[in-house]
Amino acid sequence: MLKKRRTQTLIILFLIGGLITLIAAFLFGFNRSKEKPAPVPLSKVQTIFSDTEKIGEPFGIAEKNGEIFVSDGEAGKIWRVSNFQSFAVLTDKLNTPSGIAFDKNGDLIVADSGAHTIKRVNATNGEIIIIAGIENQKGFADGEAQTALFNAPVGVTVLGDKIFVADTYNDKIRVVENGKVSTIAGSEQGFADADNGLLAKFDTPCGLAIWDNKLLVSDLQNKRLRVVEADGKTWTLAGRDEENSTDGFLYEASFVAPVAVAVDNFGVIYVADGNSIRVVGRGLFPSVETITNTKRGFADGNLRQSRFNHPSGLAVNEDGNLFIADAENQVIRVLMGAEIGREITKEEFKKFNFTPEEFRQLQTPRWTYNPPEGKREIAGTLGEIRGEIKDGDSPVWFHNGLDIVGGYGETARFVRTEKVLRPAAVENFDTSRELIRMPTLGYIHIRLGRDKDNKSFGDERFQFTVDGKGEQNGLRIPRGAKFEAGESIGTLNSMNHVHLIAGRSAAEMNALDALIFPNISDAIAPKIEKVLLLDENWKPITETKDKDSHIKLNGKTRIVVRAYDRMDGNSERRKLGVYRIGYQVLREDKTPLEDINWTISFDRLPDAEAVKFVYAAGSKSGATGETIFDYIASNRVDGDSFQEDFFDAGQLENGNYVLRVFAADFFGNQTTQDVEIKVER
């Protein structure tokens, strides 16, 4: 009986899901013109860039008559790109421009998040007019456009005389028309669909687009694609309360962080979601489909293998090509069927990233606490393993920053002047991993904007939400909020250190190289605990315990080095990861047969998939417990690439040799251990 009921329930759910899909298909039918040909199939990704100009943070994007306009939130600019290659600044007099759209006269409507205003920028001469809101005054107020108030609006779109605004941190959808501002949907932060738009709820709405005279909203922190009709009625098109990139029918698909949305001439919807591009409505039945890789990074070429890094703006031209503001890669990308831009290699793309030397020039030296010159203990370095490798499925990852020790409840401080650019820059509120991600730096393990007793600092840039009992249950720091070096971030939580990330997302660098910490020193060389040689199948040949005997090798060999580092001021128990690992072959008299082969380097963070190419089974590290770093010295891993490799003794002549293993720290201290080998083939 129970089994029968379950079967009936599944049938009912299937029928409901099918009905929803058919209804949505019916809706999509209105958007597909039967007189138009099918959309141009998008087949590959290329990049539009300049050899001489660099966009700080391409966020919003719009295209008209072959020209591309891009907002630069970091620099406060609007860029014009002509012929897909000629870059020029239209204006540099904005605060933190975000979403942009053309009005019916061909001028740009700009959501200036940092100034809390909606502005019109003349697309020819760059003249700026505030059309709604009061410069640098946040709040919420409808009414006359000159006195209306917004809270860091991010998204805009235009339909006729109406300018629609995603008033992001007021969680409302507003409209500017005939010199007045009104709210058409949204009440308090949360999630709710409603026939009455003023009862609907959003959570950090960002992107807007017109879809069959309806308004599409990318509801960022609700992880949904919402629809607002002309009368304010609000409903959910796709997505659910799950943070994932699940494809499928509208009722079963999920999103990670939908920040931008665009619609082509055929009613097909494109969504910038997390690090990927998703499509809604390409098939016979409307569904959500991921058409790019979901992992962050940069890769042109094949559409399915292409990589993005927090894309934030989308625009479709008349030919069906999709232009993308790839915010944290700092370039414009295009998904296309025709040749626009060009495919660039990873080597070419590297020039868009800071070098450590350039990065160091962006700030004055200081630590993450006061006094700024006060030296602190380092508790963790870039590239250390986190978790434990027990088998091939073990969840492990690279430590992506520098751990700087402080006391519980101590005030942590910004080390560089920056403004918030991510619409959702705060993550993991009220957990040990609470963090804020700034454009070039990240700060983790901090009670943001509050003291050790969880009381707010009273800084209005930290916008807390509260539950029915008045208890804090969330935090947002709006896009455009600026912090000076030395200002308070918050206080240390139970982790008792700041985890400091140096570098932009997907381009993290070693903070010891990229930042200057006053009075830092290290005269302690790394320690090699043992060296293990193994065959291709990971069978141990022998450990290096008997220094008087030669280990016989005749082919491909894996070299595993157990090593760790310490720095001045570290406790005896502290084990840090090393900076470089390598090896060298010497003749029997210990004269070099070859140069040092530095195989593993942590100058920059390697790809996440490289963890098990660096560390052998048994490696482990974390906040508590034993620390073991077993480096696979025969593999090759750095910030650019990773690959399995071997020390091939078969390439040597028969005879006795010395295999010298190296472990080095960032400050130039290094340790070696020799292994005597005999090659016999």
Secondary structure, DSSP 8 states (H G I E B T S, - for coil): -HHHHHHHHHHHHHHHHHHHHHHHHHHHHHHS-TTS-------EEEEE--SS---S-EEEEEEETTEEEEEETTTTEEEEEETTTEEEEEE---SSEEEEEE-TTS-EEEEEGGGTEEEEE-TTT--EEEEES-TT-B--B-EETTT-BBSS--EEEEETTEEEEEEGGGTEEEEEETTEEEEEE--SBS-B-BSSGGG-BBSSEEEEEEETTEEEEEEGGGTEEEEE-TT--EEEEEE-S-BS---EETTT--BS-EEEEEE-TTS-EEEEETTEEEEES-SSS-EEEE-S--SBS-B-EEGGG-BBSSEEEEEE-TT--EEEEEGGGTEEEEEESS--SB---HHHHGGGS--HHHHHTTS----SSSSTT----EEE-TT-EEEE-SSTT---EE--SEEEE--TT-EEE-SS-EE--STT-EESTTSTT-EEE-SSEEEESEEETB-TTS-B---TTSEEEE-TTS-EEEEE--TT-EE-TT-EEEEE-TT-EEEEEESSTT--B-HHHHS--TT-------EEEEEEEE-TTS-EEEES--TTS-EEE-SEEEEEEEEEB--TT--TT--B--SEEEEEEEETTS-BSS--EEEEE-SB---GGGHHHHB-TT-EE-SSS--B-EEETTSEE-SS-EE---EEGGGS-SEEEEEEEEEE-TTS-EEEEEEEEEE--
